[in-house]
Amino acid sequence: MASIVRVLSEDASVVATAIDATDIVSEIERIHQTSAVVTAALGRLTIAASLIGISLKGDRDTVTVRINGGGPAGGMTAVSDSRGNVKSYVVNNVVELPLNRYGKLDVAGVVGTSGTLSVVKDLGLKEPYVGQVPIVSGEIAEDIASYFAVSEQIPTVCGLGVLVNPDLTVKAAGGYLIQLLPFADESCIDILEKNVNSLPSVTQMLSSGVNAEEMAMRTLEGLAPEVLDRLTSKYKCDCSRERVEAAVISIGREELEKMAAEQENAEVCCHFCDKKYVFTPSEIRGLIKKAK
């Protein structure tokens, strides 16, 4: 389980959320069998989705974060509910790149830098809220901050990190999201800048034993922060046979009739959890009756 903590400054002008998502990103690596750099990239995007998700109000609200920068990993998608439970997938799970100039996994190289980051919030209304911004760096944290600044006019600082072991397992993963409300004053901003500039990296903090609550508190040090809430979240796919049936039906009668005529079982695999659903020819013929 991942640990999420949200804290608020004493004057209620700044909120910070932090997560230890090591278990979540470990599950991503297990399910998707990602290479090290793809684990880092997809892990960061998934952590960001979880941090955004817990700000949603409704139990059924969801947020979908997509990034496609033209890099060799292809598009990446992460979906979170309002409890921070997440699921994600990547088009190309295995990509090998040299380390970047800092000797780190080249997340920007695998994501790419010429594309867009989009955020879709389904709040139970007639239409979802959709925001989209050009990719700033491909490192994801900066792109998330840019999204909030441009699309929602919320000054935001985001830190994300994934540390991968030589055997491709995940040693540490997490992040934080700091957001200023409109009435935050200059002195508050100065304190935040000092705090952020002095913070070790997310993975350094987690590897040294700093937990999510301590991380959140450190980001607002000097602003007398108090804990708003503590949550636990996990990697959670909500696929079902009923949902897969609906997706299969959506391909149309003509394609379904071709599938049924082949007299072979059809296998549909969930992108998010790799669960496989098998449909016999007779079952496909039953779906044809429901298709338009």
Secondary structure, 3 states (H helix, E strand, C coil): CEEEEEEECCCCCEEEEEEECHHHHHHHHHHHCCCHHHHHHHHHHHHHHHHHHCCCCCCCCEEEEEEECCCCCCCEEEEEECCCCEEEEECCCCCCCCCCCCCCCCHHHHHCCCCEEEEEEECCCCCCEEEEEECCCCCCHHHHHHHHHHHCCCCEEEEEEEEECCCCCEEEEEEEEEEECCCCCHHHHHHHHHHHHHCCCHHHHHHCCCCHHHHHHHHCCCCCCEEEEEEEECECCCCCHHHHHHHHHCCCHHHHHHHHHCCCCEEEECCCCCCEEEECHHHHHHHHCCCC
